Amino acid sequence: MHTSTSASTAEKATTAGKRSLRWRVVDIVVASVIGVASGLIFLAWNVGYLGPSALLEPLLPGLQGLLDGPWLFAGVLGALIIRKPGAAIYTETLAAVVSALVGNQWGGFLTIEAGLVQGLGAELIFLLFLYKRWSLPVAVLAGAGAALAGGINNLVLWYAGADTTFTLVYLASTIVSGAVIAGALSWLLARGIAATGALDRFASGRDVRARV
């Protein structure tokens, strides 16, 4: 009887482990809310970045990469909360779609393409850790990954022919911005939301609440 019970428990644990990477309806709903809300923030930053950009560009060409972080956080935040494969790509791309549908100065298709690339950059970091590590260092790496992917994409599409100095300054700046804003701040935001109990149906919420 004891052996049978142990085997049954092990089987349930294995099944639960397999199911943990499958998307539930609640995962889709919450990820969609994150994507749409992030898209609205993107829209605000589409205008808000213009002032700081005008100040940074004359100081050192490429330094405007420091302003990229607010366009990169959706994928990292979505992945930290949902903890499922594809969450970073889904939330970052959806946020870009919202920004594109309302309209911006970069065009609809290129905005969506940028969101997909940035989401992929973050997704690859979480995949590297097999969707098992959700710590601050991993979040920072994911933010930097989104920034690196997005930065290379921007260099190809918007800064073609840029010299070596601009390229290095821009990539370094956007990676720093992605690591701090999209990475560290998203990790803090996810923990803050989880601490309220709003994410108790998610492993991300239960983990935080268990430590309180």
N, C-alpha and C positions, 0 to 999 in steps of 0.2 A: 504493500500500500504506500509506504513511504517513497519507494523508488518510483512508483507510478505518479505520485503527486509531484515529485521533483522534476520528472520528465515533462509533466504537463506545464509546470511553472516555467521551465526552460523554454518550452515550445512557445508559450505565450510571450515570453520576453523577446524571443527571436522574431516573432510575428510583429510585435510592437515596434521593434527596431526597424523592420522593413517598412512598416507603415509610416514611420516618423518622417520619411522623406516625401511622402505623397501629399499632394495638395488637397485640403479640405475646402468646403464652401466658405468657411469662415476665413481661411487663409486668403482666398481670392478676394473676398469682400474687403478685408482689412488692407491687403496690398493695394487694392484699387483706391481706397480712401487715401492711403499714403501717397500714391502716385498723383492723384488729382490735387491734393493739398499742396504737394511739392511743386506741381506745375504752376499753381497760383503764386507761389513764392518765386519761381523762375520768372514769371511775368513781371513781378514787382522789381526784381533784380535786373531785368532787361533794361529798365530805365534807370534804376538806382546806381548801377555801376558806372554810368557815363561820367559823373562828376569825379569820382576817384580815379578813373582811367585817364581823364584829361590831366590830372596832376602827376600820375606815375609815369606815363609814357615819356614826357620830356626829361625826367630824371635819368632814366636808363631804359632804352628801348628793350622791350621784352618783359619788363617788370610788371606789366599789366596782368601777367599770369597769376599774380597774387590775388586777383579778383575772381578767379574761376571757381573757387570752392563752393559758393552758393548754388552753382549749377550742377554740382557733382554729388550732393549729399543724399539724393532720393534713393539711389541704388543701395548705398551702404546702410541707410536707415531701414529700408525695406527688408534687406537680408538679415540684419541683426534682430528684427522683430519676428519675421516669418520663419527664418531658419530652414528654408527649403530650396532645393536647386531651382535656379531660374528667377528667384525673387529679386535679385539685384538688377538683372536685365529688365524684368517686367516693370518694376516701379520706376526706374530711371527712364525707360522708353515711354511709359505712359505719361510721366511728367512732361517729357519733351513733346508728346502729342498734344497735350493740353496747351502748352506754350505755342505750338505751331498753329493749332486751330483758332486760337484767339488772334494770332498774328504777331509777328516781330520783324525786326530788320534783317534777319538772316534767311528768311524763306522757309516755307513749310517742310519740304523734303529734307533739306540740309539740317534743320533743327532735329527732326526725328532720327536721321542718320547719326547725328552727334550723340543723341541720347542712347541709341543702341550701342555705339562704340564705347561710351563711358560706362554704361551698365555692364558691358562685357568685361571691361578692365577690372571692375570691382568683383564681378562674378568669378573670374579666374583665380583671384586670391582666395576666396572662400572654398572654391573647388580644390585648390592646392592643399588646403587643410581638411579636405574630405567632408566639409560641412559639419565639423565636430568642434571647431574652436571659434569662440565668439568673444574673445578677450579684447581689451583695449589695443594691445599691439597688433592684433589681426585686423581690427577695425581701421587702425592707422594705415596699415599696409594696403587695405582695400581702397581707402580714400586716395592713397598715392597711386594705386593701380588705375583707378578711374581717371585720375589726373594725367597720368602718363599716356594712356590710350587716347584720351581726349586731346591732350596737347599735341601728340603726333598727328592726329586727325586735323587739328586746326592748322598746323604747320603746312600740311599738304594742301588743304583747301583754301586757307585764307592768307597764309604767309609764304606762299611758294617763292623760292628764290631768296629767302632771308639768309643773311650771312651767319657765320658760325657763332659770333658773339650773341646775336639776337636769339638764335636757336637755343644755345646753352642757357642764357638768362631766362628765357621764356619757359623752358622745360623745368628748370630748377624752381622757378617761382610758382608755376602751377602745381608741381608736386608738393611743395611746402603747403600751399593753400589747400590742396586736396587732403593731405595727411591731417592737417589741423581742423579744418572746417568740416569736410565731408567725413573724415575718419573719427577723430577724437570727439568732436562736438556731437556727431550722430550717436556715438556710443553713450555719451552722457545723457542725451535726449531719450534714447531707448530705455536706459535705466530709470530715468525720471518718470517716464510714462508707466513703466512696469511697476514702480513703487506705489503707484496710486491704486493698483489692482485691476486696471483696465485691460491688462494683457494676461490675466490668469488662465485663459484658455490656450495660452501659448507657452512653450517651454521657456522662452525668453522671460516671460513674466513670472513664471513659477520659480525660476532660478534666482531671480532678484529678490522675490518675496521670501524665499527660504533663508536668505542671508540676513534679512532684517530682524 
